[in-house]
Amino acid sequence: MLNAGSRVAGDNDRDRSIEIRGLYRLGTLNNFWFGYRYLKIGNDFPGDDIDYRPDMTQAGPTLGWALTF
């Protein structure tokens, strides 16, 4: 039985994301993209004695290539 204060397992409670991206077209079929990404995800697990609040952060440059056909 679930009480009113319980949460769904795997649900993220705090999400913050910023992404800046540029695109360079090499031709009609090739695209090259680059940018920077910041992502922070946090969860809250309320307990009887201690509230556990783990956070995960990713930040850094992004780079990619796409072929369009």
C-alpha positions as CSV (number, residue, x, y, z in Angstrom):
1,M,0.0,0.0,0.0
2,L,1.3,3.4,-1.0
3,N,1.0,6.5,1.2
4,A,0.5,10.1,0.0
5,G,4.2,10.9,0.5
6,S,5.7,8.1,-1.6
7,R,7.2,8.7,-5.0
8,V,7.5,6.6,-8.2
9,A,10.8,4.7,-8.5
10,G,13.1,6.2,-11.1
11,D,11.3,9.6,-11.2
12,N,13.7,12.6,-11.3
13,D,12.7,15.3,-8.9
14,R,15.1,18.1,-10.1
15,D,16.3,18.5,-13.7
16,R,18.3,21.4,-15.1
17,S,19.7,21.3,-18.6
18,I,21.4,23.9,-20.9
19,E,22.7,23.1,-24.4
20,I,24.3,25.4,-27.0
21,R,24.9,23.9,-30.4
22,G,26.2,25.1,-33.7
23,L,25.9,23.4,-37.1
24,Y,28.3,23.5,-40.1
25,R,27.1,22.0,-43.4
26,L,30.0,20.3,-45.3
27,G,27.9,19.6,-48.4
28,T,24.4,18.5,-49.3
29,L,24.7,15.3,-47.3
30,N,27.1,15.9,-44.5
31,N,26.5,18.0,-41.3
32,F,29.0,18.6,-38.5
33,W,27.7,19.9,-35.2
34,F,29.5,21.1,-32.1
35,G,28.4,22.6,-28.8
36,Y,28.4,22.6,-25.0
37,R,26.0,20.8,-22.7
38,Y,25.3,21.1,-18.9
39,L,22.9,18.6,-17.3
40,K,22.1,18.2,-13.6
41,I,19.6,15.5,-12.4
42,G,18.6,15.1,-8.8
43,N,16.4,12.7,-6.8
44,D,14.9,13.1,-3.3
45,F,14.5,10.0,-1.1
46,P,12.8,11.1,2.2
47,G,13.6,8.9,5.1
48,D,12.7,8.6,8.8
49,D,16.0,10.0,10.1
50,I,17.9,11.4,7.0
51,D,16.7,12.7,3.7
52,Y,19.0,11.3,0.9
53,R,19.3,13.7,-2.1
54,P,21.8,12.3,-4.7
55,D,22.7,14.5,-7.7
56,M,24.4,13.7,-11.0
57,T,26.0,16.3,-13.1
58,Q,27.4,16.1,-16.7
59,A,29.1,19.1,-18.4
60,G,31.3,19.4,-21.4
61,P,31.7,19.8,-25.1
62,T,29.7,17.9,-27.7
63,L,30.7,16.9,-31.2
64,G,28.9,15.0,-33.9
65,W,28.5,14.2,-37.5
66,A,25.2,13.5,-39.4
67,L,24.7,12.0,-42.8
68,T,21.4,13.1,-44.5
69,F,20.0,11.1,-47.4
